[in-house]
Amino acid sequence: MANSLFVQTTFSERVERAVNEYIRPSLQLHQGDICVRDVHDGEVWVELNGACKGCPSAQVTMDETVKQTLTEILGNELKAVHLVNEVDEDLLNFARNLLNKNK
């Protein structure tokens, strides 16, 4: 990967560009997607979406695709990549209704 493409931009901009140009296209080949939720002090928080959300291989995708690609591009600037696992609000409401049905 050409690190020269990422010179003279902020860390956050480099993360977004790496995700958009390298990671997202790979995930979309498998009906998945990725959203950068936060970037702060060399750490990146991402959410996997589409077919990747809730997939049993999500952690493998994080390690072998997301983290590896970001590390190749950002080098020592990258301290950590975190997977944000949020549950859909509609699913939570369904579960709440189901659990409270007998009360």
VMD Tcl script that builds the backbone (N, CA, C; Angstrom):
set m [mol new atoms 309]
animate dup $m
set s [atomselect $m all]
$s set {name element resname resid chain x y z} {
  {N N MET 1 A 0.836 -1.170 0.000}
  {CA C MET 1 A 0.000 0.000 0.000}
  {C C MET 1 A 0.883 1.236 0.000}
  {N N ALA 2 A 0.434 2.242 -0.667}
  {CA C ALA 2 A 1.242 3.439 -0.836}
  {C C ALA 2 A 1.035 4.400 0.328}
  {N N ASN 3 A 1.958 4.388 1.282}
  {CA C ASN 3 A 1.861 5.289 2.416}
  {C C ASN 3 A 1.989 6.746 2.019}
  {N N SER 4 A 2.584 7.034 0.859}
  {CA C SER 4 A 2.737 8.410 0.407}
  {C C SER 4 A 1.383 9.081 0.164}
  {N N LEU 5 A 0.350 8.296 -0.050}
  {CA C LEU 5 A -0.991 8.850 -0.231}
  {C C LEU 5 A -1.532 9.456 1.055}
  {N N PHE 6 A -0.925 9.120 2.151}
  {CA C PHE 6 A -1.469 9.493 3.446}
  {C C PHE 6 A -0.615 10.536 4.170}
  {N N VAL 7 A 0.226 11.244 3.448}
  {CA C VAL 7 A 1.101 12.249 4.041}
  {C C VAL 7 A 0.343 13.565 4.165}
  {N N GLN 8 A 0.640 14.331 5.195}
  {CA C GLN 8 A 0.096 15.663 5.434}
  {C C GLN 8 A -1.416 15.677 5.629}
  {N N THR 9 A -1.928 14.704 6.310}
  {CA C THR 9 A -3.327 14.693 6.712}
  {C C THR 9 A -3.367 14.315 8.183}
  {N N THR 10 A -4.489 14.549 8.836}
  {CA C THR 10 A -4.605 14.186 10.241}
  {C C THR 10 A -4.729 12.668 10.380}
  {N N PHE 11 A -4.486 12.200 11.571}
  {CA C PHE 11 A -4.610 10.768 11.848}
  {C C PHE 11 A -6.027 10.293 11.517}
  {N N SER 12 A -7.006 11.051 11.938}
  {CA C SER 12 A -8.396 10.694 11.690}
  {C C SER 12 A -8.701 10.629 10.193}
  {N N GLU 13 A -8.177 11.564 9.425}
  {CA C GLU 13 A -8.375 11.558 7.978}
  {C C GLU 13 A -7.710 10.348 7.337}
  {N N ARG 14 A -6.530 9.982 7.849}
  {CA C ARG 14 A -5.831 8.812 7.309}
  {C C ARG 14 A -6.602 7.531 7.623}
  {N N VAL 15 A -7.178 7.462 8.807}
  {CA C VAL 15 A -7.993 6.299 9.170}
  {C C VAL 15 A -9.182 6.193 8.222}
  {N N GLU 16 A -9.914 7.283 8.054}
  {CA C GLU 16 A -11.093 7.282 7.183}
  {C C GLU 16 A -10.718 6.908 5.752}
  {N N ARG 17 A -9.615 7.439 5.271}
  {CA C ARG 17 A -9.197 7.146 3.899}
  {C C ARG 17 A -8.804 5.674 3.747}
  {N N ALA 18 A -8.098 5.141 4.730}
  {CA C ALA 18 A -7.714 3.725 4.690}
  {C C ALA 18 A -8.951 2.837 4.697}
  {N N VAL 19 A -9.918 3.184 5.529}
  {CA C VAL 19 A -11.154 2.416 5.597}
  {C C VAL 19 A -11.895 2.485 4.261}
  {N N ASN 20 A -12.031 3.684 3.723}
  {CA C ASN 20 A -12.790 3.871 2.484}
  {C C ASN 20 A -12.121 3.240 1.264}
  {N N GLU 21 A -10.794 3.300 1.205}
  {CA C GLU 21 A -10.094 2.831 0.011}
  {C C GLU 21 A -9.651 1.368 0.064}
  {N N TYR 22 A -9.429 0.845 1.250}
  {CA C TYR 22 A -8.879 -0.512 1.354}
  {C C TYR 22 A -9.782 -1.494 2.097}
  {N N ILE 23 A -10.332 -1.081 3.213}
  {CA C ILE 23 A -11.073 -2.020 4.062}
  {C C ILE 23 A -12.516 -2.191 3.596}
  {N N ARG 24 A -13.230 -1.089 3.419}
  {CA C ARG 24 A -14.647 -1.172 3.037}
  {C C ARG 24 A -14.865 -1.984 1.759}
  {N N PRO 25 A -14.103 -1.736 0.691}
  {CA C PRO 25 A -14.328 -2.532 -0.529}
  {C C PRO 25 A -14.176 -4.039 -0.295}
  {N N SER 26 A -13.243 -4.414 0.545}
  {CA C SER 26 A -13.043 -5.831 0.849}
  {C C SER 26 A -14.253 -6.409 1.584}
  {N N LEU 27 A -14.756 -5.668 2.553}
  {CA C LEU 27 A -15.909 -6.146 3.317}
  {C C LEU 27 A -17.170 -6.175 2.455}
  {N N GLN 28 A -17.306 -5.205 1.566}
  {CA C GLN 28 A -18.497 -5.148 0.722}
  {C C GLN 28 A -18.569 -6.306 -0.266}
  {N N LEU 29 A -17.441 -6.918 -0.573}
  {CA C LEU 29 A -17.450 -8.111 -1.417}
  {C C LEU 29 A -18.213 -9.253 -0.764}
  {N N HIS 30 A -18.349 -9.176 0.560}
  {CA C HIS 30 A -19.037 -10.213 1.337}
  {C C HIS 30 A -20.327 -9.670 1.957}
  {N N GLN 31 A -20.888 -8.620 1.348}
  {CA C GLN 31 A -22.110 -7.971 1.825}
  {C C GLN 31 A -21.958 -7.377 3.218}
  {N N GLY 32 A -20.746 -7.030 3.592}
  {CA C GLY 32 A -20.490 -6.387 4.871}
  {C C GLY 32 A -20.134 -4.931 4.689}
  {N N ASP 33 A -19.919 -4.252 5.792}
  {CA C ASP 33 A -19.495 -2.855 5.755}
  {C C ASP 33 A -18.865 -2.507 7.100}
  {N N ILE 34 A -18.340 -1.303 7.170}
  {CA C ILE 34 A -17.658 -0.847 8.367}
  {C C ILE 34 A -17.953 0.629 8.576}
  {N N CYS 35 A -18.051 1.023 9.830}
  {CA C CYS 35 A -18.270 2.418 10.196}
  {C C CYS 35 A -17.238 2.785 11.254}
  {N N VAL 36 A -16.509 3.860 11.024}
  {CA C VAL 36 A -15.573 4.353 12.037}
  {C C VAL 36 A -16.395 5.158 13.031}
  {N N ARG 37 A -16.442 4.695 14.264}
  {CA C ARG 37 A -17.257 5.350 15.295}
  {C C ARG 37 A -16.495 6.445 16.020}
  {N N ASP 38 A -15.177 6.241 16.225}
  {CA C ASP 38 A -14.395 7.237 16.947}
  {C C ASP 38 A -12.918 7.032 16.656}
  {N N VAL 39 A -12.180 8.109 16.664}
  {CA C VAL 39 A -10.731 8.083 16.521}
  {C C VAL 39 A -10.193 9.056 17.555}
  {N N HIS 40 A -9.315 8.559 18.427}
  {CA C HIS 40 A -8.810 9.419 19.496}
  {C C HIS 40 A -7.482 8.885 20.015}
  {N N ASP 41 A -6.488 9.747 20.063}
  {CA C ASP 41 A -5.171 9.409 20.627}
  {C C ASP 41 A -4.594 8.102 20.076}
  {N N GLY 42 A -4.662 7.910 18.779}
  {CA C GLY 42 A -4.078 6.730 18.159}
  {C C GLY 42 A -4.928 5.481 18.251}
  {N N GLU 43 A -6.110 5.597 18.831}
  {CA C GLU 43 A -7.010 4.455 18.944}
  {C C GLU 43 A -8.208 4.659 18.025}
  {N N VAL 44 A -8.703 3.560 17.487}
  {CA C VAL 44 A -9.801 3.601 16.530}
  {C C VAL 44 A -10.889 2.649 16.998}
  {N N TRP 45 A -12.144 3.130 16.975}
  {CA C TRP 45 A -13.294 2.310 17.311}
  {C C TRP 45 A -14.126 2.146 16.053}
  {N N VAL 46 A -14.405 0.905 15.670}
  {CA C VAL 46 A -15.175 0.638 14.460}
  {C C VAL 46 A -16.342 -0.283 14.771}
  {N N GLU 47 A -17.345 -0.174 13.921}
  {CA C GLU 47 A -18.503 -1.056 13.999}
  {C C GLU 47 A -18.603 -1.785 12.672}
  {N N LEU 48 A -18.774 -3.085 12.727}
  {CA C LEU 48 A -18.991 -3.871 11.524}
  {C C LEU 48 A -20.489 -3.939 11.261}
  {N N ASN 49 A -20.876 -3.776 10.002}
  {CA C ASN 49 A -22.290 -3.755 9.626}
  {C C ASN 49 A -22.563 -4.747 8.513}
  {N N GLY 50 A -23.817 -4.791 8.100}
  {CA C GLY 50 A -24.214 -5.715 7.039}
  {C C GLY 50 A -24.002 -7.144 7.481}
  {N N ALA 51 A -23.535 -7.977 6.578}
  {CA C ALA 51 A -23.321 -9.393 6.881}
  {C C ALA 51 A -22.239 -9.593 7.940}
  {N N CYS 52 A -21.386 -8.595 8.135}
  {CA C CYS 52 A -20.305 -8.716 9.123}
  {C C CYS 52 A -20.812 -8.546 10.559}
  {N N LYS 53 A -21.918 -7.806 10.720}
  {CA C LYS 53 A -22.440 -7.545 12.060}
  {C C LYS 53 A -22.965 -8.844 12.660}
  {N N GLY 54 A -22.415 -9.225 13.759}
  {CA C GLY 54 A -22.851 -10.430 14.432}
  {C C GLY 54 A -22.307 -11.718 13.841}
  {N N CYS 55 A -21.475 -11.620 12.834}
  {CA C CYS 55 A -20.897 -12.809 12.210}
  {C C CYS 55 A -19.937 -13.484 13.190}
  {N N PRO 56 A -19.934 -14.811 13.245}
  {CA C PRO 56 A -19.006 -15.517 14.124}
  {C C PRO 56 A -17.537 -15.211 13.805}
  {N N SER 57 A -17.264 -14.786 12.582}
  {CA C SER 57 A -15.886 -14.477 12.186}
  {C C SER 57 A -15.550 -12.997 12.317}
  {N N ALA 58 A -16.382 -12.232 12.998}
  {CA C ALA 58 A -16.156 -10.787 13.115}
  {C C ALA 58 A -14.792 -10.471 13.732}
  {N N GLN 59 A -14.389 -11.211 14.743}
  {CA C GLN 59 A -13.097 -10.931 15.375}
  {C C GLN 59 A -11.942 -11.258 14.430}
  {N N VAL 60 A -12.093 -12.304 13.640}
  {CA C VAL 60 A -11.078 -12.643 12.645}
  {C C VAL 60 A -10.991 -11.527 11.603}
  {N N THR 61 A -12.139 -11.030 11.177}
  {CA C THR 61 A -12.166 -9.902 10.238}
  {C C THR 61 A -11.482 -8.698 10.844}
  {N N MET 62 A -11.747 -8.450 12.113}
  {CA C MET 62 A -11.097 -7.323 12.797}
  {C C MET 62 A -9.581 -7.484 12.795}
  {N N ASP 63 A -9.118 -8.664 13.160}
  {CA C ASP 63 A -7.677 -8.893 13.288}
  {C C ASP 63 A -6.971 -8.957 11.931}
  {N N GLU 64 A -7.541 -9.712 11.005}
  {CA C GLU 64 A -6.844 -9.996 9.748}
  {C C GLU 64 A -7.130 -8.996 8.629}
  {N N THR 65 A -8.189 -8.231 8.743}
  {CA C THR 65 A -8.489 -7.251 7.700}
  {C C THR 65 A -8.361 -5.832 8.227}
  {N N VAL 66 A -9.146 -5.499 9.225}
  {CA C VAL 66 A -9.193 -4.121 9.710}
  {C C VAL 66 A -7.882 -3.724 10.388}
  {N N LYS 67 A -7.519 -4.434 11.432}
  {CA C LYS 67 A -6.324 -4.060 12.196}
  {C C LYS 67 A -5.057 -4.192 11.351}
  {N N GLN 68 A -4.933 -5.253 10.597}
  {CA C GLN 68 A -3.739 -5.469 9.780}
  {C C GLN 68 A -3.583 -4.355 8.739}
  {N N THR 69 A -4.672 -3.996 8.070}
  {CA C THR 69 A -4.608 -2.949 7.050}
  {C C THR 69 A -4.278 -1.599 7.675}
  {N N LEU 70 A -4.942 -1.271 8.771}
  {CA C LEU 70 A -4.653 0.005 9.430}
  {C C LEU 70 A -3.214 0.059 9.928}
  {N N THR 71 A -2.701 -1.050 10.435}
  {CA C THR 71 A -1.321 -1.094 10.911}
  {C C THR 71 A -0.342 -0.892 9.755}
  {N N GLU 72 A -0.611 -1.529 8.615}
  {CA C GLU 72 A 0.265 -1.369 7.445}
  {C C GLU 72 A 0.314 0.087 6.992}
  {N N ILE 73 A -0.811 0.766 7.058}
  {CA C ILE 73 A -0.890 2.142 6.562}
  {C C ILE 73 A -0.426 3.148 7.609}
  {N N LEU 74 A -0.838 2.956 8.854}
  {CA C LEU 74 A -0.581 3.950 9.889}
  {C C LEU 74 A 0.656 3.673 10.729}
  {N N GLY 75 A 1.155 2.454 10.670}
  {CA C GLY 75 A 2.368 2.106 11.413}
  {C C GLY 75 A 2.223 2.312 12.911}
  {N N ASN 76 A 3.242 2.897 13.511}
  {CA C ASN 76 A 3.299 3.068 14.964}
  {C C ASN 76 A 2.313 4.103 15.498}
  {N N GLU 77 A 1.718 4.875 14.605}
  {CA C GLU 77 A 0.708 5.848 15.053}
  {C C GLU 77 A -0.515 5.140 15.634}
  {N N LEU 78 A -0.793 3.941 15.128}
  {CA C LEU 78 A -1.962 3.189 15.561}
  {C C LEU 78 A -1.639 2.452 16.852}
  {N N LYS 79 A -2.381 2.782 17.900}
  {CA C LYS 79 A -2.175 2.123 19.191}
  {C C LYS 79 A -3.099 0.921 19.374}
  {N N ALA 80 A -4.343 1.057 18.920}
  {CA C ALA 80 A -5.308 -0.035 19.108}
  {C C ALA 80 A -6.511 0.163 18.193}
  {N N VAL 81 A -7.157 -0.956 17.871}
  {CA C VAL 81 A -8.413 -0.938 17.124}
  {C C VAL 81 A -9.424 -1.696 17.963}
  {N N HIS 82 A -10.567 -1.070 18.199}
  {CA C HIS 82 A -11.606 -1.663 19.045}
  {C C HIS 82 A -12.862 -1.922 18.222}
  {N N LEU 83 A -13.462 -3.060 18.439}
  {CA C LEU 83 A -14.720 -3.403 17.791}
  {C C LEU 83 A -15.867 -2.986 18.697}
  {N N VAL 84 A -16.738 -2.146 18.177}
  {CA C VAL 84 A -17.921 -1.706 18.912}
  {C C VAL 84 A -19.043 -2.675 18.572}
  {N N ASN 85 A -19.549 -3.352 19.572}
  {CA C ASN 85 A -20.658 -4.296 19.368}
  {C C ASN 85 A -21.918 -3.703 19.970}
  {N N GLU 86 A -22.729 -3.120 19.125}
  {CA C GLU 86 A -23.991 -2.568 19.590}
  {C C GLU 86 A -25.125 -3.430 19.063}
  {N N VAL 87 A -26.136 -3.562 19.881}
  {CA C VAL 87 A -27.308 -4.339 19.489}
  {C C VAL 87 A -28.346 -3.372 18.944}
  {N N ASP 88 A -29.006 -3.759 17.879}
  {CA C ASP 88 A -30.050 -2.961 17.264}
  {C C ASP 88 A -31.149 -2.656 18.282}
  {N N GLU 89 A -31.596 -1.404 18.325}
  {CA C GLU 89 A -32.612 -0.972 19.284}
  {C C GLU 89 A -33.922 -1.744 19.118}
  {N N ASP 90 A -34.319 -2.054 17.885}
  {CA C ASP 90 A -35.540 -2.836 17.658}
  {C C ASP 90 A -35.428 -4.230 18.266}
  {N N LEU 91 A -34.253 -4.834 18.147}
  {CA C LEU 91 A -34.032 -6.147 18.738}
  {C C LEU 91 A -34.085 -6.072 20.264}
  {N N LEU 92 A -33.514 -5.024 20.834}
  {CA C LEU 92 A -33.585 -4.843 22.288}
  {C C LEU 92 A -35.026 -4.672 22.752}
  {N N ASN 93 A -35.805 -3.884 22.044}
  {CA C ASN 93 A -37.209 -3.680 22.425}
  {C C ASN 93 A -37.997 -4.977 22.325}
  {N N PHE 94 A -37.742 -5.770 21.297}
  {CA C PHE 94 A -38.403 -7.059 21.156}
  {C C PHE 94 A -38.070 -7.959 22.351}
  {N N ALA 95 A -36.797 -7.999 22.719}
  {CA C ALA 95 A -36.375 -8.821 23.850}
  {C C ALA 95 A -37.007 -8.314 25.153}
  {N N ARG 96 A -37.052 -7.012 25.337}
  {CA C ARG 96 A -37.670 -6.446 26.546}
  {C C ARG 96 A -39.150 -6.832 26.618}
  {N N ASN 97 A -39.848 -6.692 25.501}
  {CA C ASN 97 A -41.272 -7.043 25.480}
  {C C ASN 97 A -41.474 -8.526 25.773}
  {N N LEU 98 A -40.656 -9.355 25.213}
  {CA C LEU 98 A -40.744 -10.795 25.429}
  {C C LEU 98 A -40.494 -11.142 26.890}
  {N N LEU 99 A -39.474 -10.542 27.484}
  {CA C LEU 99 A -39.139 -10.833 28.871}
  {C C LEU 99 A -40.164 -10.266 29.845}
  {N N ASN 100 A -40.792 -9.166 29.514}
  {CA C ASN 100 A -41.763 -8.516 30.416}
  {C C ASN 100 A -43.187 -8.998 30.188}
  {N N LYS 101 A -43.373 -9.897 29.280}
  {CA C LYS 101 A -44.703 -10.381 28.909}
  {C C LYS 101 A -45.446 -10.999 30.103}
  {N N ASN 102 A -44.739 -11.711 30.942}
  {CA C ASN 102 A -45.359 -12.433 32.049}
  {C C ASN 102 A -45.392 -11.628 33.346}
  {N N LYS 103 A -45.007 -10.396 33.308}
  {CA C LYS 103 A -44.995 -9.580 34.546}
  {C C LYS 103 A -46.272 -8.832 34.736}
}
mol reanalyze $m
mol bondsrecalc $m
mol representation Tube
mol addrep $m
